[in-house]
Amino acid sequence: MHRLLLFIAVAGFLVSCGNTSNHSAPQAVVSTEWHPNDKQWYSEPWPEEAVPRRLENLPVQAVSRTDAEDLIVLDPEQQYQRVLGIGASLEHSTVYAIRKNKTRAEQKALLAALIDPVNGIGLNLFRISIGTSDFSDGTYAETSPDNEKGWYSFQDTPESAFSIQRNIELGITDTLQMAIETGNETHNPVRLVASPWSPPRWMRERNDMVQGGTLKPEFYEAYAQYLREFIEAYAAEGIPVYALTLQNERQFEPPAYPGMVLSWQQERDLLIAVYHNFHNVNQHHGAELNVKLWTLDHNFDYWQQAVTQLDDFLEKGLYHYIDGTAFHHYAGDSSAMASVHQAHPQKDVIFTEGSVWGVGDDNLNRGFQSVIRHFRHWSTAYISWVTMLPQNVDEANQGPYNKPGVVGPTMLIQEKGDSNNWYKTPEYWLTGQFSKFIRRGAVRIGSSPETINHMENVAFQNPDGSVVAIATNPNDTEQTLSFALHEKVWQIIVPANSIATVKW
């Protein structure tokens, strides 16, 4: 009996040792760019198998050197921001392409390619528009004779009732319901971030959603109620909204699609009205709405306005009204997010809109190296803009970005005509190098140096304890990289123009 117990104990110890060894040995995958941002992806696309590497396994070798010039040291004891999620947008043009010529089962299979963390790429944070956006509803015009473009709100006149019927008719709510279902089914819950491109026209100075001037102060309360009714209407459809920005790109009034300028003081006052409405401060509006409120939602170069606004909330004793500052990448540099974090470390900074192609980036913001910098500069998320378009990009797209060469190729593209086929561009797999491995709740950890021979890196520890390091190689030749973790060193050879992800 004693010998049997001893045999069981020794066997258990050996199994335990084997599991520890397997757990500590990392795995690596790699994806390679292929004709990034080439408009031919819309007309004569390269077949998927032509893309050199698509989340393919990459050999990892244990090495003994700890003084190599290519060594990146990972330090889980150095902890920074917690990750909210990685995702893209489900605005109407994307929804139109997802739904075109497909059965419901086919649409869900497409969504699973985006959301499923095992068989897809694990996206879990999606941005949606409140009413119309610049990629929105070109399928038919609004009944109003002065709006042939089809821009719409959920309450087009002061007398009309609030209604999301337009979004129901366009299939937007149905697609969002399917996305939520897919996230739950694949154990990767989806969260939604909502942004308006314009209030209803009658709330603006010139009674128009395009170049209609700013929001009239007398309508702050009415607009707060409008946003409440949107949150409640979506919740009634089984679509909870996690976070809200108050105005897409609030320092820009576009000439050809809805948009509006709000000063930081105006946005502050509007946010106060929204917070009071959502939390029933001073009067009862309905059930309390626990929705995160993010400000700015515009370019990096407005970061000082964000700091000034946060200072003001703090001085007024209203610091808890605001949850974070959202950024886009069309001007400035993501180091701005680090500056906002340094000034107000209690508040999140969130990257909510941008599009990137390929690995490198000549102008700082257009390749996946910039995504690494966003995380290094304290962003809690990465959300790309416009997930899918049809080959004829002007379908369901009445904004100015509806021509190949003006709008870059999206991660997914729907074939033209009556086809139900769709295909992936290399950006799908390049995005997956991040989203498939960095899980919600992961914490960024130390990794140094930041750059070796133009290759940039970032590392995270997931809630399950696994460690993930992501490195880019924008060079035209393969490069060797080594990673030190827990006194062990592991080496990979990263192909040219590729992204590698290593997971322990």
N, C-alpha and C positions, 0 to 999 in steps of 0.2 A: 504493500500500500504506500509506504514511504517512497519507494523507488518510482512508483507511478506518479505521485505528486511532484517529485523532483523532476521527472521527465517532462511533465506538463509545464512546470515553471520555466525550465530551460527552453522548451519549445516556444513558450510565450515570449521569453526574452529575445530569442532570435527573430521571431516575427516582428516584435517591436523595433528591433534594430533595423530590420529590413525596411519597415515603414518609414522610419526616420530618414534612412538613406534616400528612399524614393522621394520623400517630401522635400529634402534639401537640394536634390539635383534639379536645376532649372530646366525649363523648356523654352524654346524660342520660336517665333514665327516672323516672317518678313513679307512685305508687299513693296512693289516697285511702280513708280510712275510710268505713264505711257502717253505720249502726246498730250501733255497737260494743257487744258483750256483751249483745245483745238476745236473750232466750230464744226469740223468734219464729224465729230461724235453725233451731231444731229442729222447728218445727211447720209454719209457712207461710213457707219461706225466700224471700227476694228472689232473682230470677234473677241469675246471674252478670253478665249484661250490664247490670243495673241499677247495679252498682258503678261509680262515676264514672270511675275510672282504675285500671288493672290492669297495672302494669309497662309503661306506655305511654311512647313517646318524648316528650321535653320539649325544646323549642327551646333552644339555647345560642348566645349572641351574644358575640362579642369586643368588649370596650370598652376605652377608653383611660384611664379614671380609676383612680387608685390610692389615692385618699383618700376614697372613698365611705363613707358611714356603714354600708352593708350589706356591707362587705368582710370576707371571711374569708381570712386568709393561711395557705397551706399550706407547710410546711417539711419536706421529706424528710430533711434533715440531723438533725432532732430525732427520735430513735427511742426507742420505748418497748417494750412487750411484744410477743411473737410470738404469733400466733393459732393455737390448736389446732384450732378448728373451730366451726361453727354447726349446731345441729340441734334435735332434739326427742326424744320418748320412743317406744319400741316395747314398752311394757308390754302386758299381756294384753288389756285392754279395747280398745286401739288395734288390736292384732293381730286380734282378733275382728271388728272393723268392716272392716278391710282385706280379710279373707277371706270375709266373709259374701256368699253367693249368687254368688261370682265364680269363674271358671276361673283356672288358674294364670297364664295369659297376661294376664288382666284384672288380677290382683293385681300382677303385675310392672309393668304399665302405670301403675297407681296409685303404686307405689313410685318409678317413674321420674319422675312428676310432683313428687315430693319431692326426689329425689337428683340427677337429670340437671341439670348446670349450664347446659346450653344450652336444652333444651326443658322443663325443670322449674325448680326454685328452688335446686338445688345444696346441699341439706343433706348433711352428712357426719359428724355426731357424734350418736350415739343412745344414750340411757340405757335400760337394761333392768333388770328386777328379778330378784333371786336368790330364787326361790320366789315367794310371793304378795306383792302390794302392795295398796293401798286401791282401785286400779282393776284388779281381778283376779278371774277364775274364778268368776263367778256362774252359770255354765252348769250346774254340778252340784256337789253337796256332797261333802265328803270322807267316806270310809267310816266314820270315827269318829262315833259317835252324838252326841257333844257338840259337833259343829261343823257346824251346818246351813248356815253361810255359805260353806263350801268353801275356807277358808284352808288353805294347805298349805306344807310345806317339802319338801326333797328327801330327808329322812331323818326320818320322823315318829315313830320310836321308836328307842331306843338299839340294839335288836337288829336292826332292818331294815337292808338294804343301801342305800347311797346310790344314788339313781336320779333322772335327769331325765325319766323316762318321761311324767310328767304334762305337761311342756312339749312333748314330742314329740306327745302325743295332742291337745293344744290347738292345734297348728300353730305354736307360737311359734318353735321351732327352724327350721322350714321357712321361715317368713317372714323370719327373720334371715338365713338362707342366701340367700334371694332379694335381700334388701337389699344384702348383700355382693356378690353377683353383679352387681347393677345398678350399684353404685359402681364396680366394676372395668370393666364394659362402657362406662361413660360417663366414664371417666378421672377419677373423683372418689371415691377409696377411702374406704370407710366405716370409722369406728372406733366401738367400743362401750365405754360406761362402765356398770359393773354395781354395783348397790346392794341390800343386803338390808333388808327392813322388820322382820325378826325372825329370830333363830336358831330352830332347831327347839325346840318347846315344852319338851322334856325337859331342855334346857340352862338353862332359866330358873327363877327362884325359885319361882313358883307353877304351874309345869307348864302354861303356856298361852301362846299367841302374842298374845292380846289381853289386856292388863292382867295380864301374867304376871310382872311384876317384872323385875329386871335379870338380866344374865348371871351365872351362878354362876362364881366364880373358878376352880374346879376344871375347868371346861370350856373355858378359853381355848385350850388346845392342841387339844382336840377340835374346837372351832369353826374354828380355823385350818386344820385338816385338811379340814373340811367345805368351806371356801372353796376350798382347793386342788382338791378333787375336783370342785367346780363348774367351775373354770377348765379342768381337764383334760377333763371330760365335754363341755363346749362346744367345746373345741379339737378333740376327736375327731369332732365333727359339722361341722368346717370353720368354726367360729365363734370366732375369737380375741377375747379381751377385752383392751382396751388399758389400762384403769384400773379401780380398785376403790375404792369407799368402804366403810367398815366398818359403818355403821349410818345408815339414812335418818333424818334429824332426831333426833339422839341425845339431845336434851333434852326429848323429848315422848313420853309414853305415851298414845296415843289411846284413848278409851273404846269405839270401835266398829270398829276395824280393827287389824291387827298394827302394833306399834311398841314401842320400848324406850328407856329412859333409861340413858345411860352418862355418867358424869362424865368430864372430860378425862383424869383419871388412869387410869380404867378403859380408856378408848379408847387411851391411850398404851400400857398394858400389853398390850392385845389386839393393837395394831399391831406391837409387838415380837414377839409370838408368831407373827403372820402373816408378818412379814418373815423370821424365823428359819425358818419352815416353807418359804416360797417359795424361799429362798436357801440352804437346807440348812446353817444355822448350828448347830453342835454335834451334829447328827445328820442322817442321810440320809432324806429324805422322798420322793425321786423327782427327776425332772428339775427344774432350776432354772426358776422362773417369773419372767420379767421383765415384771411387771405393775406399773404405777404405783399407788402407795398414797396416797389423799387422805383427809384427816380432816375432821371436823365435819359437813359435808353438812347444814347447818342455817342458821338465819337470821342476817342481818347483825348483830343485836344481841348475838351471842355471840362477836364478833371478839376480845375481850380474852382469852377462854379459849383461842382459837387461838394468840394470841401467847405466852401462858404455856406452852402445850404445846410450841410450837416452841422457846422458850427452854430448856425442860427437855431436849428431845432434843439440843440443841446442847451443854448442860452435860454430858450423859451421854456425849458422843462418838458419838451415834447419829443425827446430823443427816441422814445419807444414807439413813436408813430411810424418811423421809417425803418425798413429792414435791410435795405441795401441799395447799391448804385449799379445800374446796368450800363454796359458799354458796347459800342460798335467799333469797327476797325478802319473806317474809310478816311480817317485823318488822324495824325498823331501816332503815338507808339504805346504799346501795352504797358510800358513802365509807368504810365499814368495810373494804372490800377494799383501798382505798388505804392505810389505817392498817396492815393486816397486811403489805402489800408494803413499806411504809416500814420496818417493824421487821425484816422478813426478806426482803430483795429477791432472795435466791437461790432462793426457793420460789414456785411459781405460786399464784395465786388463780384460782378457776374458778367461774363461775356455772353451777350444775347443775340448778336447778329453779325454775320460775315460769311464769306465764301472763299475757299482756298483751293488751289489746284497744284498738284505736284508736290515735291518735297522741299526744294529750295524756294527762296523768295527774294527777288532782287530789290523789291521796294518795301521790305520788312513785314508786310501784312498779307501776302497772297499765296504763301506756301505753308505746308504743315509744320515747318519749323516755327512759324508764328504761334501755332497752337501750343507748342511746348513753352514758348515764352509767356503766353497768356497764363498758363498754370504756374509758371515760376514767378509771375507777378501777382499771385494771390487770387486769381479768378477761381471761383468755386464751381464753374461750369463752362462748357463750350457748346454753343448752339449755332449750327450752320443755317444759312438762309436759302430757302427753296430746295426741296428735296427731290422733286421729280417734275419734269415737263414732257409734253409730247414732242415728237420731232418737229411738227409745225408749232413753234413756240408761241405763236399769237393766238392759239386756241385758249379760251378762258384766261386771257391775259391782255388787258386793255391798257396797261401802263406802257411807259416808254422802253422798257427792257423786254421787248418781245420780238427780237430779231437775232438770229445766230450771229455771233461776233459781238453783240451788245450784251446778251446774257450768256454767261459761260455754261458749259455742260454740267448738268446736275448729276447727283450720285446715280439716279435711276432715270431712264428715258423710255417713254412709251412709243412703240412703232406707229407710224401714220396709217391713215385709212381705217379699215374695219378690223385690223389685226388686234388680237388680244395679247400679243407678245410684247415684252419689255426687256431691257437689258441693263447691265451695270457698267458704269464707267470706272476707271481705276480709283477714283476718289472714294468709291464705296469701300474698297478694301483698305485704302490708306486710313480712312476714318475708323475702320474696324480695328486697326492697330491700337487705337486708344479705347474706343467704346466697348470692345469685347472683353477687355481685361481690367479696366478701371471701374470698379463697382461703386454704386452710390454708398456714401459713408466712408469711402477710402480717405486716408490722410496723406497729403504730400509729405515725403520725408527727404532728408538730406541726400544730395548726390553732387559730388564735386570731383573735378572741376565742371563748370557748366558747359564748356565748349572744348573740344579737341579737334583740331584740323577742320574747322567749320562744322563739325558734327555737334549737335545740341542734344541734351538729354533731360529727362525729368523722371522722378520715381515716386511710387505710392505704396502704402501698406493698406490692403483691403480689410474689411471687417472680419473676414475669416482668417486673418493673419498672413495671407500670402503677400509677397512683395513683387511689384511690377516695375520694371525699368523700360523706358521707351527712348530710343535714340534714332536720330536721322543721319543719313549720309547723303548730302546734296552734291557730293563730288562725282566726277565722271569715272572714277575708278573705285574698286572695292577697297574697303578699309577694315582694319582689325580694331576691335574694341574689347577691353577686359573690364569685368565688374567684380569688385570685392564686396562680399557680404558675409558677416559672421566668420571672419578670418579665413574665408575660402575665396579663391579667385577663379572666375569662369571667363572663357574667351569665345567670341564669335567673330565671324568675318561677314561684314555687312556689304551686300552687293551695291554697286553704284546706283545713285538716285533712288534710294530705298529707305524704308522705315523698318526698324527691327524692334520687337517687343520681347523681353525676357521675363519669365515668371518663375519665381521660387515657391 
